[in-house]
Amino acid sequence: MLNPMQKILHILLALSMAAGLLPASAWAGGGSLLPVVPEAQDRFSETQGCVEPTDEMRRNHMEHILHQRDETVYRGIRTKQYSLEQCINCHVSDTPDAPRYSSEEHFCNSCHTYAAVRIDCFQCHADRPVKSSNPQTLSGQMKSDMQPSALSAMPHQALATEVISHE
């Protein structure tokens, strides 16, 4: 039995969907208004799924990403633990039809749309995995088929979402 507040919420949801203000996918989570967050595609290491527990990342991921940015940009220190590139490599599918960041189905945008937060990370950074440009695994082990001399030709960070030819 629904309490009066739940009844009002259901009526408002139905009216919003009828008016086209909310997509029908608002009911996708069994009537929940919470976003449907895609599962991670990879693990940070053999023993650790993500770099931090889920509730920590939901609350504080931006602090970790901004701290990583400052360490990289201002101090030249590059680590994988909180890098945006590694977040994307783990949490976004690398299939050709994977959603772009502008889609509510993209890992980052699924929650940011729900929270009404506008993100601008992907104006510069790739919104899809760039594993092919990364000669190391997530845990820092060098891939066996890569020669150390090939590392100097590899980019340290992938920027932009499209390849631009300057020919």
C-alpha positions as CSV (number, residue, x, y, z in Angstrom):
1,M,0.0,0.0,0.0
2,L,1.4,3.4,-1.0
3,N,1.5,6.2,1.5
4,P,0.0,9.5,0.4
5,M,3.4,11.0,-0.5
6,Q,4.2,8.0,-2.7
7,K,0.8,8.3,-4.4
8,I,1.5,12.0,-5.2
9,L,5.0,11.1,-6.5
10,H,3.5,8.4,-8.8
11,I,0.9,10.8,-10.1
12,L,3.5,13.5,-10.8
13,L,5.7,11.0,-12.5
14,A,2.9,9.8,-14.7
15,L,1.8,13.4,-15.6
16,S,5.5,14.3,-16.3
17,M,5.9,11.4,-18.7
18,A,2.6,12.1,-20.4
19,A,3.7,15.7,-20.9
20,G,7.0,14.5,-22.3
21,L,9.0,16.1,-19.4
22,L,10.4,12.7,-18.3
23,P,11.3,9.8,-20.5
24,A,9.5,6.5,-19.9
25,S,12.9,5.1,-18.8
26,A,12.4,6.9,-15.5
27,W,10.6,3.6,-14.5
28,A,13.5,1.4,-15.7
29,G,14.8,0.8,-12.2
30,G,11.5,-0.7,-10.9
31,G,9.8,2.7,-10.4
32,S,12.9,4.3,-8.9
33,L,14.0,7.7,-10.0
34,L,17.6,6.8,-9.3
35,P,19.9,6.5,-12.4
36,V,20.7,3.2,-13.9
37,V,24.5,3.1,-13.7
38,P,26.4,0.8,-16.1
39,E,28.6,-1.9,-14.5
40,A,32.4,-1.5,-14.7
41,Q,34.0,-3.1,-17.7
42,D,37.3,-3.8,-16.0
43,R,39.0,-4.0,-12.6
44,F,41.7,-1.7,-11.1
45,S,43.8,-4.6,-10.1
46,E,43.6,-8.4,-9.5
47,T,42.5,-7.8,-5.9
48,Q,40.6,-4.5,-6.1
49,G,37.6,-3.7,-8.2
50,C,37.7,0.1,-8.1
51,V,40.3,2.5,-6.7
52,E,37.9,3.2,-3.8
53,P,34.7,1.7,-2.4
54,T,31.6,2.5,-4.4
55,D,30.0,4.8,-1.8
56,E,33.3,6.8,-1.5
57,M,33.5,7.2,-5.2
58,R,29.9,8.3,-5.5
59,R,30.4,11.0,-2.9
60,N,34.0,12.1,-3.6
61,H,35.1,11.1,-7.1
62,M,35.4,14.7,-8.2
63,E,37.8,15.5,-5.4
64,H,40.0,12.6,-6.4
65,I,39.9,13.6,-10.1
66,L,40.7,17.3,-9.3
67,H,43.5,16.3,-7.0
68,Q,44.9,14.0,-9.7
69,R,44.6,16.8,-12.3
70,D,46.5,19.2,-10.0
71,E,49.2,16.6,-9.3
72,T,49.6,16.0,-13.1
73,V,49.3,19.5,-14.4
74,Y,51.1,21.5,-11.7
75,R,53.6,18.9,-10.4
76,G,54.1,16.6,-13.4
77,I,53.2,13.5,-11.3
78,R,51.2,11.0,-13.3
79,T,49.6,8.0,-11.6
80,K,46.8,5.8,-12.7
81,Q,44.8,5.5,-9.5
82,Y,42.6,8.5,-9.9
83,S,43.2,9.4,-13.6
84,L,40.2,10.3,-15.7
85,E,41.6,8.1,-18.5
86,Q,41.6,5.0,-16.2
87,C,38.1,5.8,-15.0
88,I,36.9,5.8,-18.6
89,N,38.9,2.6,-19.4
90,C,37.2,0.7,-16.6
91,H,33.7,2.1,-16.7
92,V,32.9,2.8,-20.3
93,S,32.5,0.1,-23.0
94,D,34.9,0.1,-25.9
95,T,32.4,-1.2,-28.4
96,P,31.8,1.0,-31.5
97,D,28.2,1.6,-30.5
98,A,29.0,2.6,-26.9
99,P,27.2,5.7,-25.8
100,R,29.0,9.1,-26.0
101,Y,29.1,11.3,-22.9
102,S,26.1,13.4,-24.2
103,S,23.9,10.3,-23.7
104,E,22.2,9.5,-20.4
105,E,23.5,6.0,-20.9
106,H,27.2,7.0,-20.7
107,F,28.6,6.0,-17.3
108,C,29.5,9.5,-16.2
109,N,26.4,11.2,-17.6
110,S,24.0,8.7,-16.1
111,C,24.5,10.2,-12.6
112,H,25.4,13.7,-13.7
113,T,22.1,14.1,-15.6
114,Y,20.2,12.8,-12.5
115,A,22.1,15.3,-10.3
116,A,21.7,18.1,-12.8
117,V,25.5,18.5,-13.0
118,R,27.0,19.7,-16.2
119,I,30.4,18.1,-16.9
120,D,32.9,19.6,-19.3
121,C,35.7,17.0,-19.0
122,F,35.0,15.5,-22.4
123,Q,35.5,18.7,-24.3
124,C,39.2,17.8,-24.1
125,H,39.4,14.2,-22.8
126,A,38.3,11.0,-24.5
127,D,34.8,9.8,-23.5
128,R,35.6,6.2,-24.6
129,P,38.4,3.8,-23.6
130,V,41.8,4.5,-25.0
131,K,43.4,1.1,-24.0
132,S,45.0,0.7,-27.4
133,S,47.2,3.7,-26.7
134,N,48.2,2.5,-23.2
135,P,51.1,0.1,-23.2
136,Q,50.5,-0.9,-19.5
137,T,47.7,-2.8,-17.8
138,L,45.7,-1.0,-15.1
139,S,47.9,-2.4,-12.3
140,G,51.0,-1.0,-14.0
141,Q,52.4,-4.3,-15.4
142,M,53.9,-3.9,-18.9
143,K,52.2,-5.9,-21.5
144,S,54.4,-8.8,-22.6
145,D,54.1,-8.0,-26.3
146,M,55.4,-4.4,-25.9
147,Q,59.0,-3.6,-26.1
148,P,60.4,-0.8,-23.8
149,S,61.6,1.1,-26.9
150,A,58.1,1.3,-28.2
151,L,57.0,3.3,-25.1
152,S,58.6,6.5,-26.2
153,A,56.3,6.6,-29.2
154,M,53.2,6.1,-27.2
155,P,51.2,9.2,-25.9
156,H,51.0,9.5,-22.1
157,Q,47.4,10.7,-22.1
158,A,44.7,10.5,-24.7
159,L,43.0,13.8,-25.4
160,A,40.0,14.6,-27.7
161,T,37.4,12.1,-28.8
162,E,38.2,12.1,-32.5
163,V,41.4,11.7,-34.6
164,I,42.1,14.8,-36.6
165,S,44.3,14.5,-39.7
166,H,46.5,17.4,-40.6
167,E,47.4,16.3,-44.1
